[in-house]
């Protein structure tokens, strides 16, 4: 695995179980992931960059180590860490008791 130095953010707190990612083309920059081999944690951190074909991504490790290239050909398994949802807005995209309306300010109607 190749490496390159870069700045890192502190790890975010995650309380939901990690979600396995079979298709690495579904990974995106800033996803928080655990990388495992034979069930053992190899590394964890934030995805920095992914290739379009999903064969490789670069990981910014939680431990502030060097940026690491992760290749699917190495037989590694990736698990996306899901941030804990906070309140009803995270589940529905709206706050209960509010209505989803169109913007009527730009097109006022006559009474």
TITIMAR-546690 format. One record per atom (N, C-alpha, C): x, y, z; atom name; residue number from 1. Coordinates in Angstrom, 1 decimal. Layout:
residues N
(site (X, Y, Z), 'CA', NUM);
...
end
This chain:
residues 111
(site (0.9, -1.2, 0.0), 'N', 1);
(site (0.0, 0.0, 0.0), 'CA', 1);
(site (0.9, 1.2, 0.0), 'C', 1);
(site (0.6, 2.2, -0.9), 'N', 2);
(site (1.4, 3.4, -1.0), 'CA', 2);
(site (0.9, 4.4, 0.0), 'C', 2);
(site (1.7, 5.5, 0.3), 'N', 3);
(site (1.3, 6.4, 1.3), 'CA', 3);
(site (1.7, 7.8, 0.9), 'C', 3);
(site (1.0, 8.8, 1.4), 'N', 4);
(site (1.3, 10.2, 1.1), 'CA', 4);
(site (0.8, 11.0, 2.3), 'C', 4);
(site (1.6, 12.0, 2.8), 'N', 5);
(site (1.3, 12.8, 4.0), 'CA', 5);
(site (0.2, 13.8, 3.6), 'C', 5);
(site (-0.7, 14.1, 4.6), 'N', 6);
(site (-1.7, 15.1, 4.5), 'CA', 6);
(site (-2.3, 15.4, 5.8), 'C', 6);
(site (-3.1, 16.5, 5.9), 'N', 7);
(site (-3.7, 16.8, 7.2), 'CA', 7);
(site (-4.9, 15.9, 7.4), 'C', 7);
(site (-5.3, 15.8, 8.7), 'N', 8);
(site (-6.4, 14.9, 9.1), 'CA', 8);
(site (-7.3, 15.6, 10.1), 'C', 8);
(site (-8.6, 15.1, 10.0), 'N', 9);
(site (-9.6, 15.6, 11.0), 'CA', 9);
(site (-9.7, 14.5, 12.1), 'C', 9);
(site (-10.2, 14.9, 13.2), 'N', 10);
(site (-10.4, 13.9, 14.3), 'CA', 10);
(site (-11.5, 13.0, 13.9), 'C', 10);
(site (-11.5, 11.7, 14.3), 'N', 11);
(site (-12.6, 10.8, 13.9), 'CA', 11);
(site (-13.9, 11.2, 14.5), 'C', 11);
(site (-15.0, 11.0, 13.7), 'N', 12);
(site (-16.4, 11.3, 14.2), 'CA', 12);
(site (-16.9, 10.1, 15.0), 'C', 12);
(site (-17.8, 10.4, 15.9), 'N', 13);
(site (-18.4, 9.4, 16.7), 'CA', 13);
(site (-19.5, 8.7, 15.9), 'C', 13);
(site (-19.5, 7.4, 15.9), 'N', 14);
(site (-20.6, 6.6, 15.1), 'CA', 14);
(site (-21.1, 5.6, 16.1), 'C', 14);
(site (-22.4, 5.5, 16.2), 'N', 15);
(site (-23.1, 4.5, 17.0), 'CA', 15);
(site (-23.8, 3.4, 16.3), 'C', 15);
(site (-24.1, 3.6, 15.0), 'N', 16);
(site (-24.8, 2.6, 14.2), 'CA', 16);
(site (-23.7, 1.6, 13.8), 'C', 16);
(site (-24.1, 0.3, 13.6), 'N', 17);
(site (-23.2, -0.7, 13.1), 'CA', 17);
(site (-22.7, -0.3, 11.7), 'C', 17);
(site (-21.4, -0.6, 11.4), 'N', 18);
(site (-20.9, -0.3, 10.1), 'CA', 18);
(site (-21.7, -1.2, 9.0), 'C', 18);
(site (-21.8, -0.6, 7.8), 'N', 19);
(site (-22.5, -1.2, 6.7), 'CA', 19);
(site (-21.5, -1.7, 5.7), 'C', 19);
(site (-21.5, -3.0, 5.4), 'N', 20);
(site (-20.6, -3.5, 4.4), 'CA', 20);
(site (-20.8, -2.9, 3.0), 'C', 20);
(site (-19.7, -2.6, 2.3), 'N', 21);
(site (-19.8, -2.1, 1.0), 'CA', 21);
(site (-19.1, -3.1, 0.0), 'C', 21);
(site (-19.9, -3.8, -0.7), 'N', 22);
(site (-19.4, -4.8, -1.7), 'CA', 22);
(site (-18.9, -4.1, -3.0), 'C', 22);
(site (-19.7, -3.1, -3.4), 'N', 23);
(site (-19.3, -2.4, -4.7), 'CA', 23);
(site (-18.6, -1.1, -4.3), 'C', 23);
(site (-17.3, -1.0, -4.5), 'N', 24);
(site (-16.5, 0.1, -4.1), 'CA', 24);
(site (-16.8, 1.4, -4.9), 'C', 24);
(site (-17.5, 1.2, -6.0), 'N', 25);
(site (-17.9, 2.4, -6.8), 'CA', 25);
(site (-19.0, 3.3, -6.0), 'C', 25);
(site (-19.6, 2.7, -4.9), 'N', 26);
(site (-20.5, 3.4, -4.1), 'CA', 26);
(site (-19.9, 4.2, -3.0), 'C', 26);
(site (-18.5, 4.1, -2.9), 'N', 27);
(site (-17.8, 4.9, -1.9), 'CA', 27);
(site (-17.6, 6.3, -2.4), 'C', 27);
(site (-17.6, 7.2, -1.5), 'N', 28);
(site (-17.4, 8.6, -1.9), 'CA', 28);
(site (-16.5, 9.3, -0.9), 'C', 28);
(site (-15.8, 10.4, -1.4), 'N', 29);
(site (-15.0, 11.2, -0.6), 'CA', 29);
(site (-15.7, 11.6, 0.7), 'C', 29);
(site (-15.1, 11.6, 1.8), 'N', 30);
(site (-15.6, 11.9, 3.1), 'CA', 30);
(site (-16.4, 10.8, 3.8), 'C', 30);
(site (-16.6, 9.7, 3.1), 'N', 31);
(site (-17.2, 8.5, 3.8), 'CA', 31);
(site (-16.3, 8.1, 4.9), 'C', 31);
(site (-16.8, 7.7, 6.1), 'N', 32);
(site (-16.1, 7.2, 7.2), 'CA', 32);
(site (-16.1, 5.7, 7.0), 'C', 32);
(site (-15.0, 5.0, 7.0), 'N', 33);
(site (-15.0, 3.5, 6.8), 'CA', 33);
(site (-14.0, 2.8, 7.7), 'C', 33);
(site (-14.3, 1.5, 7.9), 'N', 34);
(site (-13.4, 0.6, 8.5), 'CA', 34);
(site (-12.9, -0.4, 7.4), 'C', 34);
(site (-11.6, -0.7, 7.4), 'N', 35);
(site (-11.1, -1.6, 6.4), 'CA', 35);
(site (-10.7, -2.9, 7.2), 'C', 35);
(site (-11.1, -4.0, 6.7), 'N', 36);
(site (-10.9, -5.3, 7.4), 'CA', 36);
(site (-10.3, -6.3, 6.5), 'C', 36);
(site (-9.5, -7.2, 7.0), 'N', 37);
(site (-9.0, -8.4, 6.3), 'CA', 37);
(site (-9.1, -9.6, 7.2), 'C', 37);
(site (-9.8, -10.6, 6.7), 'N', 38);
(site (-10.1, -11.8, 7.5), 'CA', 38);
(site (-10.7, -11.5, 8.8), 'C', 38);
(site (-11.6, -10.5, 8.8), 'N', 39);
(site (-12.4, -10.1, 10.0), 'CA', 39);
(site (-11.6, -9.2, 11.0), 'C', 39);
(site (-10.3, -8.9, 10.7), 'N', 40);
(site (-9.5, -8.1, 11.6), 'CA', 40);
(site (-9.4, -6.7, 11.1), 'C', 40);
(site (-9.6, -5.7, 11.9), 'N', 41);
(site (-9.5, -4.3, 11.5), 'CA', 41);
(site (-8.1, -4.0, 11.1), 'C', 41);
(site (-7.9, -3.5, 9.9), 'N', 42);
(site (-6.6, -3.1, 9.3), 'CA', 42);
(site (-6.4, -1.6, 9.5), 'C', 42);
(site (-7.5, -0.8, 9.2), 'N', 43);
(site (-7.4, 0.6, 9.3), 'CA', 43);
(site (-8.8, 1.2, 9.3), 'C', 43);
(site (-8.9, 2.4, 9.7), 'N', 44);
(site (-10.2, 3.1, 9.7), 'CA', 44);
(site (-9.9, 4.6, 9.5), 'C', 44);
(site (-10.9, 5.3, 8.8), 'N', 45);
(site (-10.7, 6.7, 8.6), 'CA', 45);
(site (-11.7, 7.2, 7.6), 'C', 45);
(site (-11.3, 8.3, 6.9), 'N', 46);
(site (-12.1, 9.0, 6.0), 'CA', 46);
(site (-11.6, 8.8, 4.6), 'C', 46);
(site (-12.5, 8.5, 3.7), 'N', 47);
(site (-12.0, 8.3, 2.3), 'CA', 47);
(site (-11.7, 9.7, 1.7), 'C', 47);
(site (-10.6, 9.8, 1.1), 'N', 48);
(site (-10.1, 11.0, 0.5), 'CA', 48);
(site (-10.5, 11.1, -1.0), 'C', 48);
(site (-10.3, 10.0, -1.7), 'N', 49);
(site (-10.5, 10.0, -3.1), 'CA', 49);
(site (-10.7, 8.5, -3.6), 'C', 49);
(site (-11.6, 8.3, -4.5), 'N', 50);
(site (-11.9, 7.0, -5.1), 'CA', 50);
(site (-11.7, 7.0, -6.6), 'C', 50);
(site (-11.3, 5.8, -7.1), 'N', 51);
(site (-11.2, 5.7, -8.6), 'CA', 51);
(site (-12.6, 5.4, -9.1), 'C', 51);
(site (-12.9, 5.8, -10.3), 'N', 52);
(site (-14.2, 5.7, -10.9), 'CA', 52);
(site (-14.6, 4.2, -11.0), 'C', 52);
(site (-13.6, 3.3, -11.2), 'N', 53);
(site (-14.0, 1.9, -11.4), 'CA', 53);
(site (-14.0, 1.1, -10.0), 'C', 53);
(site (-13.8, 1.9, -8.9), 'N', 54);
(site (-13.9, 1.3, -7.6), 'CA', 54);
(site (-12.8, 0.3, -7.2), 'C', 54);
(site (-11.7, 0.3, -8.0), 'N', 55);
(site (-10.6, -0.6, -7.7), 'CA', 55);
(site (-9.7, -0.1, -6.6), 'C', 55);
(site (-9.7, 1.2, -6.4), 'N', 56);
(site (-8.7, 1.8, -5.4), 'CA', 56);
(site (-9.4, 3.0, -4.8), 'C', 56);
(site (-9.0, 3.2, -3.5), 'N', 57);
(site (-9.3, 4.5, -2.8), 'CA', 57);
(site (-8.2, 4.9, -1.9), 'C', 57);
(site (-8.2, 6.1, -1.5), 'N', 58);
(site (-7.2, 6.7, -0.6), 'CA', 58);
(site (-7.8, 7.0, 0.7), 'C', 58);
(site (-7.2, 6.6, 1.8), 'N', 59);
(site (-7.8, 6.7, 3.1), 'CA', 59);
(site (-7.0, 7.6, 4.0), 'C', 59);
(site (-7.7, 8.6, 4.6), 'N', 60);
(site (-7.0, 9.4, 5.6), 'CA', 60);
(site (-7.3, 8.8, 7.0), 'C', 60);
(site (-6.3, 8.1, 7.6), 'N', 61);
(site (-6.6, 7.3, 8.8), 'CA', 61);
(site (-7.0, 8.1, 10.0), 'C', 61);
(site (-7.8, 7.5, 10.8), 'N', 62);
(site (-8.3, 8.2, 12.1), 'CA', 62);
(site (-7.1, 8.5, 13.0), 'C', 62);
(site (-6.1, 7.7, 12.9), 'N', 63);
(site (-4.9, 7.9, 13.9), 'CA', 63);
(site (-3.9, 8.9, 13.4), 'C', 63);
(site (-4.4, 9.7, 12.4), 'N', 64);
(site (-3.5, 10.8, 11.9), 'CA', 64);
(site (-2.3, 10.3, 11.2), 'C', 64);
(site (-2.3, 9.1, 10.8), 'N', 65);
(site (-1.1, 8.5, 10.0), 'CA', 65);
(site (-1.1, 9.1, 8.6), 'C', 65);
(site (-0.3, 8.5, 7.8), 'N', 66);
(site (-0.2, 9.0, 6.4), 'CA', 66);
(site (-1.3, 8.5, 5.6), 'C', 66);
(site (-1.7, 9.2, 4.6), 'N', 67);
(site (-2.7, 8.9, 3.6), 'CA', 67);
(site (-2.3, 7.5, 3.0), 'C', 67);
(site (-3.2, 6.6, 2.9), 'N', 68);
(site (-2.9, 5.2, 2.4), 'CA', 68);
(site (-3.8, 4.8, 1.2), 'C', 68);
(site (-3.1, 4.2, 0.2), 'N', 69);
(site (-3.9, 3.7, -0.9), 'CA', 69);
(site (-4.4, 2.3, -0.6), 'C', 69);
(site (-5.7, 2.1, -0.7), 'N', 70);
(site (-6.3, 0.8, -0.5), 'CA', 70);
(site (-6.8, 0.2, -1.8), 'C', 70);
(site (-6.3, -1.0, -2.1), 'N', 71);
(site (-6.7, -1.7, -3.4), 'CA', 71);
(site (-7.6, -2.9, -3.2), 'C', 71);
(site (-8.6, -3.0, -4.0), 'N', 72);
(site (-9.6, -4.1, -3.8), 'CA', 72);
(site (-8.9, -5.4, -4.1), 'C', 72);
(site (-7.8, -5.4, -4.9), 'N', 73);
(site (-7.1, -6.6, -5.3), 'CA', 73);
(site (-6.4, -7.2, -4.1), 'C', 73);
(site (-6.3, -6.5, -3.0), 'N', 74);
(site (-5.6, -7.0, -1.7), 'CA', 74);
(site (-6.6, -7.9, -0.9), 'C', 74);
(site (-7.8, -8.0, -1.3), 'N', 75);
(site (-8.8, -8.9, -0.6), 'CA', 75);
(site (-9.3, -8.3, 0.7), 'C', 75);
(site (-9.4, -6.9, 0.7), 'N', 76);
(site (-9.8, -6.2, 1.9), 'CA', 76);
(site (-11.4, -6.0, 1.8), 'C', 76);
(site (-12.0, -6.0, 3.0), 'N', 77);
(site (-13.4, -5.7, 3.1), 'CA', 77);
(site (-13.6, -4.3, 3.7), 'C', 77);
(site (-14.5, -3.5, 3.1), 'N', 78);
(site (-14.8, -2.2, 3.6), 'CA', 78);
(site (-16.2, -2.1, 4.2), 'C', 78);
(site (-16.3, -1.4, 5.3), 'N', 79);
(site (-17.5, -1.2, 6.0), 'CA', 79);
(site (-17.7, 0.3, 6.2), 'C', 79);
(site (-18.8, 0.9, 5.7), 'N', 80);
(site (-19.1, 2.3, 5.9), 'CA', 80);
(site (-19.7, 2.5, 7.3), 'C', 80);
(site (-19.1, 3.5, 8.0), 'N', 81);
(site (-19.6, 3.8, 9.3), 'CA', 81);
(site (-20.7, 4.8, 9.2), 'C', 81);
(site (-21.9, 4.5, 9.7), 'N', 82);
(site (-23.0, 5.4, 9.5), 'CA', 82);
(site (-23.1, 6.3, 10.7), 'C', 82);
(site (-23.2, 7.6, 10.5), 'N', 83);
(site (-23.4, 8.5, 11.7), 'CA', 83);
(site (-24.7, 8.3, 12.3), 'C', 83);
(site (-24.7, 8.5, 13.6), 'N', 84);
(site (-26.0, 8.3, 14.4), 'CA', 84);
(site (-27.0, 9.4, 13.9), 'C', 84);
(site (-28.2, 9.0, 13.7), 'N', 85);
(site (-29.3, 10.0, 13.4), 'CA', 85);
(site (-29.7, 10.8, 14.6), 'C', 85);
(site (-30.0, 12.0, 14.4), 'N', 86);
(site (-30.4, 12.8, 15.5), 'CA', 86);
(site (-31.7, 13.4, 15.2), 'C', 86);
(site (-32.7, 13.0, 15.9), 'N', 87);
(site (-34.1, 13.5, 15.9), 'CA', 87);
(site (-34.8, 13.2, 14.6), 'C', 87);
(site (-36.1, 13.6, 14.5), 'N', 88);
(site (-36.9, 13.3, 13.4), 'CA', 88);
(site (-36.5, 13.9, 12.1), 'C', 88);
(site (-35.8, 15.0, 12.1), 'N', 89);
(site (-35.4, 15.6, 10.8), 'CA', 89);
(site (-34.5, 14.7, 10.0), 'C', 89);
(site (-33.6, 14.0, 10.7), 'N', 90);
(site (-32.7, 13.1, 10.0), 'CA', 90);
(site (-33.4, 12.0, 9.3), 'C', 90);
(site (-34.5, 11.6, 9.8), 'N', 91);
(site (-35.2, 10.4, 9.2), 'CA', 91);
(site (-36.1, 10.9, 8.1), 'C', 91);
(site (-36.8, 12.0, 8.1), 'N', 92);
(site (-37.7, 12.4, 7.1), 'CA', 92);
(site (-37.2, 13.6, 6.3), 'C', 92);
(site (-36.2, 14.3, 6.7), 'N', 93);
(site (-35.8, 15.5, 6.0), 'CA', 93);
(site (-36.5, 16.7, 6.3), 'C', 93);
(site (-37.6, 16.6, 7.2), 'N', 94);
(site (-38.4, 17.7, 7.6), 'CA', 94);
(site (-38.6, 17.6, 9.1), 'C', 94);
(site (-38.9, 18.7, 9.7), 'N', 95);
(site (-39.3, 18.8, 11.1), 'CA', 95);
(site (-40.8, 18.5, 11.2), 'C', 95);
(site (-41.2, 17.7, 12.1), 'N', 96);
(site (-42.7, 17.4, 12.3), 'CA', 96);
(site (-43.4, 18.7, 12.5), 'C', 96);
(site (-44.6, 18.8, 12.0), 'N', 97);
(site (-45.4, 20.0, 12.2), 'CA', 97);
(site (-45.1, 21.1, 11.1), 'C', 97);
(site (-44.2, 20.9, 10.2), 'N', 98);
(site (-43.9, 21.9, 9.2), 'CA', 98);
(site (-44.4, 21.3, 7.9), 'C', 98);
(site (-44.9, 22.2, 7.0), 'N', 99);
(site (-45.4, 21.8, 5.7), 'CA', 99);
(site (-44.3, 22.0, 4.7), 'C', 99);
(site (-44.3, 21.1, 3.7), 'N', 100);
(site (-43.4, 21.3, 2.5), 'CA', 100);
(site (-44.2, 22.1, 1.5), 'C', 100);
(site (-43.8, 23.4, 1.3), 'N', 101);
(site (-44.5, 24.2, 0.3), 'CA', 101);
(site (-43.6, 24.8, -0.7), 'C', 101);
(site (-44.2, 25.2, -1.8), 'N', 102);
(site (-43.4, 25.8, -2.9), 'CA', 102);
(site (-43.1, 27.3, -2.5), 'C', 102);
(site (-42.1, 27.8, -3.1), 'N', 103);
(site (-41.7, 29.2, -2.8), 'CA', 103);
(site (-42.8, 30.1, -3.5), 'C', 103);
(site (-43.7, 30.7, -2.7), 'N', 104);
(site (-44.7, 31.6, -3.3), 'CA', 104);
(site (-44.3, 33.1, -3.3), 'C', 104);
(site (-43.2, 33.4, -2.6), 'N', 105);
(site (-42.8, 34.8, -2.5), 'CA', 105);
(site (-42.4, 35.4, -3.9), 'C', 105);
(site (-41.8, 34.5, -4.7), 'N', 106);
(site (-41.4, 35.0, -6.0), 'CA', 106);
(site (-42.5, 35.1, -7.0), 'C', 106);
(site (-43.7, 34.5, -6.7), 'N', 107);
(site (-44.8, 34.6, -7.6), 'CA', 107);
(site (-46.1, 34.9, -6.8), 'C', 107);
(site (-46.2, 36.1, -6.3), 'N', 108);
(site (-47.4, 36.4, -5.4), 'CA', 108);
(site (-48.7, 36.4, -6.3), 'C', 108);
(site (-49.7, 36.0, -5.6), 'N', 109);
(site (-51.0, 35.9, -6.3), 'CA', 109);
(site (-51.9, 37.0, -5.8), 'C', 109);
(site (-52.9, 37.5, -6.6), 'N', 110);
(site (-53.8, 38.6, -6.2), 'CA', 110);
(site (-54.9, 38.0, -5.4), 'C', 110);
(site (-55.4, 38.7, -4.4), 'N', 111);
(site (-56.5, 38.2, -3.5), 'CA', 111);
(site (-57.8, 38.1, -4.3), 'C', 111);
end
